[in-house]
Amino acid sequence: MKIEEGKKIILFDGVCNLCNGAIQFIIKRDKKDVFRYAALQSELGERLVSERGIDTSKVDSFVLIEPGTAYYIKSSAALEIANNFSGLWKLTQIFKWIPESIRNSIYDLVARNRYKWFGRKDQCMIPTPELQAKFLG
């Protein structure tokens, strides 16, 4: 599968209600059409994390990949995603001043409990026809 030039890829837990809600949230705010999406459980998702040596037993909710540049995990991925939004969302960047270990401790607490708190789906989200082009493999 060819990935469009200049697009950033968000890999997410396709069966997690919180993660699916976050993807819907991102889509609504992605006014510049920067992001493409794939479930971590998809063939493409598995290939992309494998190529980068990401251990999905430790990172299993969100990964942001800027092809050819970098990848971000956990709280850093969330902050990088928010940095692409306009308006007051730019203020989220102040959280980068908090040490990553502290940010990730909070992130990990939510990630560990996401199914219990928000539930899970039986299968990955199926995008609407209008959004289909934004979803990869």
C-alpha positions in Angstrom: 0.0 0.0 0.0 1.4 3.4 -1.0 1.2 6.1 1.7 0.5 9.6 0.5 3.4 12.0 0.5 3.3 14.5 3.4 0.7 12.6 5.4 1.2 11.5 9.0 -0.2 8.1 10.1 -2.0 7.5 13.4 -2.0 3.9 14.4 -4.7 3.2 17.0 -6.3 0.3 18.9 -9.2 -0.5 16.5 -11.4 -2.2 19.1 -11.0 0.4 21.9 -14.0 2.7 22.3 -11.8 5.5 23.8 -9.3 5.2 20.8 -12.1 5.2 18.3 -13.6 8.3 19.9 -10.2 10.0 19.8 -9.9 9.3 16.1 -13.3 10.9 15.5 -12.2 13.9 17.6 -9.0 14.2 15.5 -10.8 13.9 12.2 -13.1 16.8 13.1 -10.1 19.0 13.9 -7.8 17.9 11.1 -8.7 20.9 8.9 -5.5 20.6 6.9 -6.1 16.9 6.1 -2.7 15.9 7.6 -3.6 12.5 9.1 -4.3 9.0 7.8 -5.4 6.2 10.1 -4.8 2.5 10.5 -5.7 0.1 13.3 -2.7 -1.4 15.1 -4.3 -4.8 14.5 -4.3 -4.3 10.7 -1.6 -5.8 8.5 -0.3 -2.3 7.7 -0.3 -1.3 11.4 1.6 -4.5 12.4 4.1 -3.9 9.6 4.7 -0.2 10.5 5.3 -1.0 14.2 7.5 -3.9 13.4 9.6 -1.8 11.0 10.2 0.6 13.8 10.8 -1.9 16.5 7.9 -0.8 18.6 6.8 -3.3 21.2 3.0 -3.4 21.1 2.9 -5.2 24.5 4.1 -1.8 25.9 2.6 0.6 23.4 -0.9 -0.6 22.3 -3.1 2.4 22.0 -1.6 5.2 19.8 1.4 5.7 17.6 2.0 8.7 15.4 4.3 8.1 12.4 5.8 10.8 10.2 7.1 8.6 7.4 10.8 9.1 6.7 11.1 11.5 9.7 10.1 10.2 13.1 7.5 8.3 15.2 5.9 9.2 18.5 4.3 7.1 21.2 2.1 7.6 24.2 1.8 11.2 25.5 4.3 12.5 22.9 2.1 11.2 20.1 -0.9 12.9 21.6 0.9 16.2 21.9 2.3 16.0 18.4 -1.2 15.3 17.0 -2.6 18.3 18.9 0.2 20.5 17.6 -1.4 20.1 14.1 -4.7 21.6 15.2 -5.3 25.3 15.1 -6.5 27.7 17.7 -6.2 27.1 21.4 -5.1 23.5 20.8 -1.6 24.9 20.4 -1.6 25.6 24.1 -1.3 21.8 24.8 2.3 22.1 23.9 3.0 23.5 27.4 2.6 19.9 28.6 5.9 19.2 26.8 7.6 20.9 29.8 6.4 18.1 32.0 8.9 15.3 31.9 7.9 12.5 29.5 8.1 9.9 32.3 5.4 11.7 34.3 3.2 12.3 31.2 3.5 8.7 30.2 2.7 7.5 33.7 -0.7 9.2 33.4 -1.1 8.0 29.8 -0.3 4.4 30.9 -2.9 4.6 33.7 -5.6 5.5 31.2 -4.4 3.0 28.6 -4.3 0.1 31.1 -7.9 0.9 32.1 -9.4 2.0 28.8 -11.4 -1.2 28.2 -12.8 -1.2 31.7 -13.7 2.5 31.7 -14.8 3.0 28.1 -15.5 -0.5 26.8 -14.4 -2.3 23.6 -15.8 -3.3 20.2 -15.9 -6.8 18.8 -14.2 -5.6 15.7 -12.3 -2.6 14.3 -14.2 0.6 13.4 -15.6 0.6 9.9 -15.2 4.2 8.5 -18.1 5.8 6.7 -17.8 6.1 2.9 -16.9 9.8 3.2 -14.0 8.9 5.5 -12.8 5.8 3.8 -10.0 7.5 1.9 -8.4 8.6 5.3 -8.1 5.0 6.5 -5.3 2.8 5.4 -5.2 -1.0 5.2 
